[in-house]
């Protein structure tokens, strides 16, 4: 694992993408990419070299939701660490069953985000 943790943001809401980017930059993480939906996420993930350390994934997105994108990404690389950020807790169990390693219920604090990322980093 590199010294600086790289994070790929997958979120359809422009304001939330910007908040994530600013928070992650502030806390010393490197945002290596931002996707606005599941289709773009899978396409970008395939092109990453090296792959991001962690993906911060939304659930409700146009075209392809977070569960669908997660399924495809984990087929490409089963070791990928994905944290779900969603207000829809009905998908929590299914996301963990797919292989997601963290779930943050929106709205969540910046400290909750950082704590979750640090826990996931410790899994590596």
GIDA-V935550 format. One record per backbone hydrogen bond with DSSP energy under -0.5 kcal/mol. NH is the residue of the N-H (numbers start at 0). CO is the residue of the C=O. Records with the same first field share a line. If there is no record, write none. Layout:
# GIDA-V935550
NH->CO / CO
This chain:
# GIDA-V935550
4->2
6->29
7->53
8->6 / 32
9->55
10->34
13->11
16->12
17->13
18->14
19->15
20->16
21->17
22->18
23->19
24->20
25->21
26->22
27->24
28->23
29->4
30->28
31->6 / 29
32->6
34->8
37->61 / 63
40->36
41->37
42->38
43->39
44->40
45->41
46->42 / 43
47->43 / 44
52->5
53->5
54->80
55->7
56->54 / 82
57->9
58->84
60->58
63->61
65->58
68->64
69->65
70->66
71->67
72->68
73->69
74->70
75->71
76->72
79->76
80->52
81->79
82->54
83->81 / 101
84->56
85->103
88->86
90->87
91->88
94->90
95->91
96->92
97->93
98->94
99->94
100->81
101->81
103->83
104->102
105->85 / 103
112->108
113->109
114->110
115->111
116->112
117->113
118->114
119->115
120->116
121->117
122->118 / 119
123->119 / 120
